[in-house]
Amino acid sequence: MAGSLDSLEKCLERHVPAAELSEVKRILYGSQARKLDLPPTAISAAVERDFDLQGYRFEAEPEQLRHPRVVRVGLIQNKIPLPTDALVAEQVAALHKRIEEIVEVAAMCGVNVVCFQEAWTMPFAFCTRERLPWTEFAESAEDGPTTRFCQKLAKKHNMVVVSPVLERDGVHGATLWNTAVVISNSGIVLGKSRKNHIPRIGDFNESTYYMEGNLGHPVFQTPFGRIGVNICYGRHHPLNWLMYSINGAEIIFNPSATIGTLSESMWPIEARNAAIANHCFTCAINRVGTLHFKLGFISHEYYINAFTSGDGGKAHKDLGYFYGSSYVAAPDGSRTPGLSRTQDGLLVVEMDLNLSRQVSDKWNFKMTGRYEMYAKELAKAIQPDFIPNIIKE
Ligand SMILES: NC(=O)NCCC(=O)O
């Protein structure tokens, strides 16, 4: 159960003998991420506001011709503060309030780019397959109340804000999308990126609500580097990461909502592998919130009406526990520890973007990639008359 393990790293620290711990950590996490000193005011604010605050930094070698390109990103993971049957407007307002107080601490920590979890303004209600009230959480990406709220935050704190929401596309028949809005530190909406891969697994019945994104792999030029947003289930698709990287992304955010029984063993691998394969930084963010309803603990993400997964299992009223564990991976394969598995959190990570080219010059994955060969073979493979290249005796 999620509640019995606060974080994998804390568990290792408790149980691995001190003499072996640093070697264990080097093997598991690589050697780069060092602790980042955060202001005492931020640390005490995080304690007061009851969230996990951690800070790390990735360094690069000094170069003769380029200055360091040091930026700070903030990853925010959170529970829903109100039950799923509270009024829609009240749920959204409570989430805005919670995020605002965490973003204030991010500002104290000098964060330049902040990213929230997938569909952060709502419970992850797609499991229910019901329409109302969940579709009421959808908003215009360009000028919905959440985007306007984030514009204020961005301007006030001089921070780029990546805000993944359920989008209501008024121009195209009021359709819904799973979208990340990117707001510049000036407060201007830079653009949006849509979720390209929609899960059809277990209770993740998202294809009931929206289709695969149609915006490709946009990358946003900000004063703090070029950023892309690969939403949740897209992290299982290496070519999805690749395309953001090919478009020049230096940092790829992966705002997610995923649960323990389904994906927790995959979580530490996928975004980290993408950072290695694409010579970039990746930022994996997962929500927190668990059921424990039947055990008498606080319930989050618990629904009034039971639903099924079409797998022969019993009808149930929750998805399971969202395990948090948000982390950042660097192009050299190192990664930060994860945030808590059970608590709201802010992960502040300082990174020198020069590291990406340094690792690229060492490992040469971009140079040795055989993109033309893959493009040709893929172009053939998607044809209806494709014959797989299998050689037989
Ligand atoms: N939100 C979402 O796409 N979840 C699917 C499950 C997963 O990818 O782990």
The ligand as a Gaussian input file, in Angstrom:
#p B3LYP/6-31G(d) Opt

LIG

0 1
 N       -2.963000       9.493000     -17.435000
 C       -2.531000       8.467000     -18.130000
 O       -2.299000       8.558000     -19.324000
 N       -2.367000       7.321000     -17.436000
 C       -2.157000       6.080000     -18.064000
 C       -1.408000       5.139000     -17.230000
 C        0.069000       5.254000     -17.408000
 O        0.537000       5.662000     -18.461000
 O        0.779000       4.891000     -16.483000

